[in-house]
Amino acid sequence: MANETERLAGFLYEIGLLKRYKRTGWLVAGVKDPESIADHSLRTAIIASVLAVMEGADPERAALLSLFHDSQETRLTDIPYLARPYVTKASNEEVTERQTRGLPEAVAALVTGAVAEYEGKTSAEAICARDADKLECLIQAIEYREHGNQNTRPWVDSSLAQLQTASARRLAKKAQKAGSLDWVMRALNDDEDL
């Protein structure tokens, strides 16, 4: 048990790397200080829960899948799409199995199960979580564009092309028309449409 607890503490430190590792694709777009993988995963989990509710799926499960969807990047880092044709890497399930080796059985099952479900792309929650990943990227691209990074259109287009659910497509359409700070004026004016 002590060895499992020690390994679990190490796993939690390892997951902390996601707060420091940057999303490298944004460097290609010219973003000087891109979001971290953890930044991306947080908003992805929130979007996943929203999409799941809108699609009649389990929001807690969708959020959980999103929280672990990039956890392998502690060991793989964030390999940009541009590099992927040239790099051979282990599957996310293989990396997760190695990451969770020696952890308490229930914890390992939680993490490996979440990653397998996400990668399996079959449950409604996995589809919502995958759409959330793309929708978060689209929203982030719009925010970076508003901050002067004009090279983000390919991220918007590729994200749009991969959306599966009607709810994600509706939200993506609205996100492209709205400014990222439009909500502030409504909040300041105590708008009932908030």
C-alpha positions as a Markdown table, in Angstrom:
| # | Residue | x | y | z |
|---|---|---|---|---|
| 1 | Met | 0.0 | 0.0 | 0.0 |
| 2 | Ala | 2.8 | 2.5 | 0.8 |
| 3 | Asn | 4.4 | 1.8 | -2.6 |
| 4 | Glu | 1.1 | 2.5 | -4.3 |
| 5 | Thr | 0.6 | 5.7 | -2.4 |
| 6 | Glu | 4.2 | 6.7 | -3.2 |
| 7 | Arg | 3.5 | 6.0 | -6.9 |
| 8 | Leu | 0.2 | 7.9 | -6.7 |
| 9 | Ala | 2.0 | 11.0 | -5.3 |
| 10 | Gly | 4.4 | 10.7 | -8.2 |
| 11 | Phe | 1.5 | 10.5 | -10.7 |
| 12 | Leu | 0.0 | 13.7 | -9.2 |
| 13 | Tyr | 3.4 | 15.5 | -9.6 |
| 14 | Glu | 3.6 | 14.1 | -13.1 |
| 15 | Ile | 0.1 | 15.5 | -14.0 |
| 16 | Gly | 1.3 | 18.8 | -12.7 |
| 17 | Leu | 3.7 | 19.0 | -15.7 |
| 18 | Leu | 0.6 | 19.8 | -17.8 |
| 19 | Lys | 0.5 | 23.2 | -16.1 |
| 20 | Arg | 4.0 | 24.0 | -17.4 |
| 21 | Tyr | 3.9 | 22.4 | -20.9 |
| 22 | Lys | 2.6 | 24.7 | -23.6 |
| 23 | Arg | 0.4 | 23.8 | -26.5 |
| 24 | Thr | 3.0 | 23.9 | -29.2 |
| 25 | Gly | 0.7 | 24.3 | -32.2 |
| 26 | Trp | 0.1 | 27.9 | -31.2 |
| 27 | Leu | 3.8 | 28.6 | -31.5 |
| 28 | Val | 3.4 | 27.8 | -35.2 |
| 29 | Ala | 0.7 | 30.4 | -35.4 |
| 30 | Gly | 3.0 | 33.0 | -33.8 |
| 31 | Val | 1.5 | 33.0 | -30.3 |
| 32 | Lys | 4.3 | 34.2 | -28.1 |
| 33 | Asp | 3.0 | 32.7 | -24.8 |
| 34 | Pro | 0.5 | 30.0 | -25.6 |
| 35 | Glu | -1.9 | 28.3 | -23.2 |
| 36 | Ser | -0.7 | 25.3 | -21.2 |
| 37 | Ile | -2.1 | 21.9 | -21.7 |
| 38 | Ala | -3.8 | 22.2 | -18.4 |
| 39 | Asp | -5.4 | 25.5 | -19.4 |
| 40 | His | -6.8 | 23.8 | -22.5 |
| 41 | Ser | -8.0 | 20.7 | -20.5 |
| 42 | Leu | -9.9 | 22.8 | -17.9 |
| 43 | Arg | -12.0 | 24.7 | -20.5 |
| 44 | Thr | -12.4 | 21.5 | -22.5 |
| 45 | Ala | -13.9 | 19.7 | -19.5 |
| 46 | Ile | -16.3 | 22.6 | -18.9 |
| 47 | Ile | -17.3 | 22.6 | -22.6 |
| 48 | Ala | -17.7 | 18.8 | -22.5 |
| 49 | Ser | -20.1 | 19.0 | -19.6 |
| 50 | Val | -22.1 | 21.7 | -21.4 |
| 51 | Leu | -22.3 | 19.8 | -24.6 |
| 52 | Ala | -23.2 | 16.6 | -22.8 |
| 53 | Val | -26.2 | 18.3 | -21.2 |
| 54 | Met | -27.3 | 19.7 | -24.5 |
| 55 | Glu | -26.9 | 16.3 | -26.2 |
| 56 | Gly | -28.6 | 14.3 | -23.4 |
| 57 | Ala | -25.4 | 12.6 | -22.2 |
| 58 | Asp | -23.8 | 12.4 | -18.8 |
| 59 | Pro | -22.0 | 15.8 | -18.1 |
| 60 | Glu | -19.8 | 14.5 | -15.3 |
| 61 | Arg | -18.5 | 11.6 | -17.4 |
| 62 | Ala | -17.8 | 13.8 | -20.4 |
| 63 | Ala | -15.9 | 16.3 | -18.1 |
| 64 | Leu | -13.9 | 13.4 | -16.7 |
| 65 | Leu | -12.9 | 12.1 | -20.1 |
| 66 | Ser | -11.8 | 15.6 | -21.1 |
| 67 | Leu | -9.7 | 16.0 | -17.9 |
| 68 | Phe | -7.6 | 13.0 | -18.9 |
| 69 | His | -7.7 | 13.3 | -22.7 |
| 70 | Asp | -4.3 | 14.9 | -22.9 |
| 71 | Ser | -2.7 | 13.4 | -19.7 |
| 72 | Gln | -0.3 | 11.4 | -21.8 |
| 73 | Glu | 1.4 | 14.6 | -22.9 |
| 74 | Thr | 3.3 | 14.6 | -19.6 |
| 75 | Arg | 5.5 | 12.0 | -21.4 |
| 76 | Leu | 4.9 | 12.7 | -25.0 |
| 77 | Thr | 4.6 | 16.5 | -24.8 |
| 78 | Asp | 2.2 | 18.3 | -27.2 |
| 79 | Ile | 3.3 | 17.1 | -30.6 |
| 80 | Pro | 1.9 | 19.6 | -33.1 |
| 81 | Tyr | -0.1 | 18.3 | -36.1 |
| 82 | Leu | 2.7 | 19.5 | -38.4 |
| 83 | Ala | 5.1 | 17.0 | -36.8 |
| 84 | Arg | 2.8 | 14.0 | -36.6 |
| 85 | Pro | 3.5 | 12.5 | -40.0 |
| 86 | Tyr | 7.2 | 12.3 | -39.1 |
| 87 | Val | 6.9 | 11.0 | -35.5 |
| 88 | Thr | 6.1 | 7.5 | -34.4 |
| 89 | Lys | 4.6 | 7.4 | -30.9 |
| 90 | Ala | 3.0 | 5.0 | -28.6 |
| 91 | Ser | -0.8 | 5.1 | -28.4 |
| 92 | Asn | -2.5 | 7.2 | -25.7 |
| 93 | Glu | -3.8 | 4.0 | -24.1 |
| 94 | Glu | -0.2 | 2.6 | -24.0 |
| 95 | Val | 1.2 | 5.7 | -22.4 |
| 96 | Thr | -1.7 | 5.8 | -19.9 |
| 97 | Glu | -1.1 | 2.2 | -19.0 |
| 98 | Arg | 2.5 | 3.0 | -18.2 |
| 99 | Gln | 1.6 | 6.1 | -16.3 |
| 100 | Thr | -0.8 | 4.2 | -14.1 |
| 101 | Arg | 1.3 | 1.1 | -13.5 |
| 102 | Gly | 1.6 | 0.5 | -9.8 |
| 103 | Leu | -1.1 | 2.9 | -8.8 |
| 104 | Pro | -4.0 | 1.7 | -6.6 |
| 105 | Glu | -6.1 | -0.5 | -8.7 |
| 106 | Ala | -9.2 | 1.7 | -8.5 |
| 107 | Val | -7.3 | 4.8 | -9.5 |
| 108 | Ala | -5.6 | 3.0 | -12.4 |
| 109 | Ala | -9.0 | 1.7 | -13.6 |
| 110 | Leu | -10.5 | 5.2 | -13.4 |
| 111 | Val | -7.7 | 6.8 | -15.5 |
| 112 | Thr | -7.2 | 4.0 | -18.1 |
| 113 | Gly | -11.0 | 3.6 | -18.4 |
| 114 | Ala | -11.5 | 7.3 | -19.1 |
| 115 | Val | -8.7 | 7.4 | -21.7 |
| 116 | Ala | -9.9 | 4.2 | -23.4 |
| 117 | Glu | -13.5 | 5.5 | -23.6 |
| 118 | Tyr | -12.3 | 8.9 | -25.0 |
| 119 | Glu | -10.0 | 7.2 | -27.6 |
| 120 | Gly | -12.8 | 4.6 | -28.4 |
| 121 | Lys | -15.0 | 7.4 | -29.8 |
| 122 | Thr | -18.2 | 5.4 | -29.3 |
| 123 | Ser | -20.0 | 6.7 | -26.2 |
| 124 | Ala | -22.1 | 9.9 | -26.3 |
| 125 | Glu | -19.8 | 11.2 | -23.6 |
| 126 | Ala | -16.7 | 10.5 | -25.6 |
| 127 | Ile | -18.2 | 12.2 | -28.7 |
| 128 | Cys | -19.0 | 15.3 | -26.5 |
| 129 | Ala | -15.6 | 15.3 | -25.0 |
| 130 | Arg | -13.9 | 15.1 | -28.4 |
| 131 | Asp | -16.2 | 17.9 | -29.7 |
| 132 | Ala | -15.3 | 19.9 | -26.6 |
| 133 | Asp | -11.6 | 19.5 | -27.5 |
| 134 | Lys | -12.1 | 20.9 | -30.9 |
| 135 | Leu | -14.5 | 23.6 | -29.8 |
| 136 | Glu | -12.1 | 24.8 | -27.1 |
| 137 | Cys | -9.4 | 25.0 | -29.8 |
| 138 | Leu | -11.7 | 27.1 | -32.0 |
| 139 | Ile | -12.5 | 29.5 | -29.2 |
| 140 | Gln | -8.9 | 29.8 | -28.3 |
| 141 | Ala | -8.0 | 30.5 | -31.9 |
| 142 | Ile | -10.5 | 33.3 | -32.0 |
| 143 | Glu | -9.2 | 34.8 | -28.8 |
| 144 | Tyr | -5.6 | 34.7 | -30.1 |
| 145 | Arg | -6.8 | 36.3 | -33.3 |
| 146 | Glu | -8.5 | 39.1 | -31.3 |
| 147 | His | -5.1 | 39.6 | -29.5 |
| 148 | Gly | -3.3 | 40.2 | -32.8 |
| 149 | Asn | -2.3 | 36.7 | -33.9 |
| 150 | Gln | -3.7 | 36.7 | -37.5 |
| 151 | Asn | -2.5 | 33.2 | -38.4 |
| 152 | Thr | -5.2 | 31.2 | -36.5 |
| 153 | Arg | -7.7 | 30.6 | -39.3 |
| 154 | Pro | -6.4 | 27.0 | -40.0 |
| 155 | Trp | -7.1 | 26.1 | -36.3 |
| 156 | Val | -10.7 | 27.4 | -36.6 |
| 157 | Asp | -11.3 | 25.6 | -39.9 |
| 158 | Ser | -9.8 | 22.3 | -38.8 |
| 159 | Ser | -11.8 | 22.4 | -35.6 |
| 160 | Leu | -15.0 | 23.1 | -37.4 |
| 161 | Ala | -14.5 | 20.3 | -39.8 |
| 162 | Gln | -14.2 | 17.7 | -37.0 |
| 163 | Leu | -17.2 | 18.7 | -34.9 |
| 164 | Gln | -19.8 | 15.8 | -34.7 |
| 165 | Thr | -22.7 | 17.1 | -32.5 |
| 166 | Ala | -25.3 | 19.6 | -33.5 |
| 167 | Ser | -24.8 | 21.4 | -30.2 |
| 168 | Ala | -21.0 | 21.9 | -30.9 |
| 169 | Arg | -21.7 | 23.1 | -34.4 |
| 170 | Arg | -24.3 | 25.6 | -33.1 |
| 171 | Leu | -21.9 | 26.9 | -30.4 |
| 172 | Ala | -19.0 | 27.1 | -32.9 |
| 173 | Lys | -21.2 | 29.2 | -35.2 |
| 174 | Lys | -22.1 | 31.6 | -32.4 |
| 175 | Ala | -18.5 | 31.8 | -31.1 |
| 176 | Gln | -17.3 | 32.9 | -34.5 |
| 177 | Lys | -19.9 | 35.8 | -34.6 |
| 178 | Ala | -19.4 | 36.9 | -31.1 |
| 179 | Gly | -16.5 | 38.8 | -29.7 |
| 180 | Ser | -14.7 | 37.1 | -26.8 |
| 181 | Leu | -15.6 | 39.9 | -24.5 |
| 182 | Asp | -19.2 | 40.6 | -25.6 |
| 183 | Trp | -20.4 | 38.9 | -22.4 |
| 184 | Val | -18.6 | 41.6 | -20.3 |
| 185 | Met | -20.9 | 44.4 | -21.4 |
| 186 | Arg | -24.0 | 42.2 | -20.8 |
| 187 | Ala | -22.7 | 41.4 | -17.3 |
| 188 | Leu | -21.9 | 45.0 | -16.5 |
| 189 | Asn | -25.4 | 46.1 | -17.7 |
| 190 | Asp | -27.0 | 43.2 | -15.7 |
| 191 | Asp | -28.6 | 42.0 | -18.9 |
| 192 | Glu | -31.2 | 39.4 | -18.4 |
| 193 | Asp | -30.2 | 37.5 | -21.5 |
| 194 | Leu | -27.0 | 36.4 | -19.7 |
